[in-house]
């Protein structure tokens, strides 16, 4: 089932899973991945019970899966099946969806990705502006995704790298 954004209310804090690609996807890739997710999600279940879920591809780089766990809770097996699909997508398109040792940020209205160590060094060496916005892949609820997925550097997890 697709969760329409217009039906999402703050009392329903959906579970969110964020899969960050290491690069932006082309329009063709977004279309093909969208089709694969549209095929998968209607049959996605936990212990035989259908999961109420939806997705979007944000900034052509982040696959965001939302699940209404007030109806049916995800299980280890259901997450494994989703990860299985996303690993296939990752291999097919070489997206680096499971590489968490990277930082994604917006600089000059462009999403950029760097290896975490290089990002840390670039901030410390002032090679990156302190005016950037940084993405946080650890957000796991819809409300935290809406409010804190992209934050100014100083308010983000990467703020610890500032002098």
C-alpha positions as CSV (number, residue, x, y, z in Angstrom):
1,X,0.0,0.0,0.0
2,X,1.3,3.4,-0.8
3,X,1.3,6.0,2.0
4,X,0.3,9.2,0.4
5,X,2.0,12.2,1.9
6,X,-1.3,14.0,2.3
7,X,-2.5,11.2,4.7
8,X,0.6,11.4,6.9
9,X,-0.1,13.2,10.2
10,X,2.3,13.9,13.0
11,X,0.5,11.4,15.3
12,X,1.5,8.6,12.8
13,X,5.3,8.7,13.1
14,X,6.2,6.2,10.4
15,X,9.4,4.2,10.5
16,X,11.9,5.4,7.9
17,X,14.7,3.5,6.2
18,X,17.2,5.7,4.3
19,X,19.5,4.2,1.6
20,X,22.0,6.8,0.5
21,X,23.6,6.4,-3.0
22,X,27.2,7.5,-3.5
23,X,26.1,9.5,-6.5
24,X,23.0,11.0,-8.0
25,X,21.0,8.7,-10.2
26,X,20.0,9.5,-13.7
27,X,16.4,10.1,-14.6
28,X,16.4,6.7,-16.3
29,X,17.8,5.0,-13.2
30,X,15.3,6.7,-11.0
31,X,12.5,5.5,-13.3
32,X,13.8,1.9,-13.4
33,X,14.4,1.7,-9.6
34,X,10.9,3.3,-9.0
35,X,9.4,0.5,-11.1
36,X,11.3,-2.2,-9.1
37,X,10.1,-0.7,-5.8
38,X,6.5,-0.4,-7.1
39,X,6.6,-4.1,-8.0
40,X,8.1,-5.1,-4.6
41,X,6.3,-3.0,-1.9
42,X,2.7,-4.3,-2.5
43,X,3.9,-7.8,-1.8
44,X,6.3,-6.9,1.1
45,X,5.2,-8.5,4.3
46,X,6.2,-9.5,7.8
47,X,5.2,-13.0,8.9
48,X,2.5,-13.2,6.2
49,X,1.0,-9.8,7.0
50,X,1.2,-7.1,4.4
51,X,3.3,-4.0,5.3
52,X,1.8,-0.6,4.7
53,X,4.7,1.1,3.0
54,X,5.8,3.7,0.5
55,X,8.9,5.2,-0.8
56,X,10.4,8.2,-2.6
57,X,13.7,8.9,-4.2
58,X,14.9,12.2,-2.7
59,X,17.4,14.5,-4.5
60,X,17.9,11.7,-7.0
61,X,20.2,10.2,-4.5
62,X,18.4,8.8,-1.4
63,X,15.9,6.0,-1.5
64,X,13.5,6.6,1.4
65,X,11.2,3.8,2.5
66,X,8.4,4.6,4.9
67,X,6.5,1.9,6.9
68,X,3.3,2.4,9.0
69,X,4.2,0.2,11.9
70,X,1.0,1.1,13.7
71,X,-0.7,-1.5,11.5
72,X,2.0,-4.2,11.1
73,X,5.6,-4.1,12.5
74,X,8.5,-4.9,10.3
75,X,10.5,-8.0,11.2
76,X,14.1,-9.1,10.6
77,X,12.9,-11.3,7.7
78,X,11.0,-8.4,6.1
79,X,14.0,-6.0,6.4
80,X,16.2,-8.8,5.0
81,X,13.9,-9.1,1.9
82,X,13.9,-5.4,1.4
83,X,17.7,-5.3,1.7
84,X,17.9,-8.2,-0.7
85,X,16.1,-6.1,-3.3
86,X,18.2,-3.1,-2.6
87,X,21.4,-5.1,-2.8
88,X,20.3,-6.2,-6.3
89,X,19.6,-2.6,-7.3
90,X,22.9,-1.6,-5.8
91,X,24.8,-4.1,-7.8
92,X,23.0,-3.4,-11.0
93,X,23.5,0.4,-10.8
94,X,26.7,0.6,-8.7
95,X,25.1,3.0,-6.2
96,X,27.0,2.3,-3.0
97,X,23.7,2.1,-1.1
98,X,25.2,0.1,1.8
99,X,28.4,2.1,2.1
100,X,27.8,4.2,5.3
101,X,31.3,5.6,5.4
102,X,30.5,8.6,3.3
103,X,29.1,12.0,3.8
104,X,26.5,13.7,1.6
105,X,26.0,17.4,1.7
106,X,24.7,20.3,-0.3
107,X,27.1,22.9,-1.5
108,X,26.2,25.6,-4.0
109,X,22.8,23.9,-4.4
110,X,24.4,20.7,-5.6
111,X,24.4,17.4,-3.6
112,X,27.9,16.1,-3.2
113,X,29.3,12.9,-1.7
114,X,32.7,12.3,-0.2
115,X,34.4,9.5,1.7
116,X,33.9,10.2,5.4
117,X,37.6,10.6,6.1
118,X,38.0,13.0,3.2
119,X,35.0,15.0,4.3
120,X,36.3,15.3,7.8
121,X,39.7,16.5,6.6
122,X,38.1,18.9,4.1
123,X,36.2,20.5,6.9
124,X,39.2,20.7,9.2
125,X,41.3,22.2,6.4
126,X,38.6,24.6,5.5
127,X,38.3,23.2,2.0
128,X,34.6,23.0,2.3
129,X,32.4,26.0,3.3
130,X,30.9,26.0,6.8
131,X,27.7,27.1,5.0
132,X,26.9,23.6,3.7
133,X,24.0,21.5,4.6
134,X,24.6,17.9,5.7
135,X,22.4,14.8,5.3
136,X,21.8,12.5,8.2
137,X,21.1,8.9,7.1
138,X,20.4,7.7,10.6
139,X,17.0,9.3,10.8
140,X,14.5,6.5,11.5
141,X,11.1,8.2,11.9
142,X,9.1,10.3,9.5
143,X,9.1,13.3,11.7
144,X,12.8,13.3,12.3
145,X,13.3,12.8,8.5
146,X,11.1,15.8,7.8
147,X,12.8,18.1,10.4
148,X,16.4,16.9,10.5
149,X,17.4,14.9,7.4
150,X,19.2,17.9,6.0
151,X,20.7,20.4,8.5
152,X,23.3,23.2,8.4
153,X,26.7,21.9,9.1
154,X,26.9,23.4,12.6
155,X,23.6,21.7,13.7
156,X,24.4,18.3,12.0
157,X,26.3,15.3,13.2
158,X,29.3,16.7,11.3
159,X,29.4,19.8,13.5
160,X,31.9,18.0,15.7
161,X,34.5,18.6,13.0
162,X,34.3,22.4,13.3
163,X,36.9,24.2,15.3
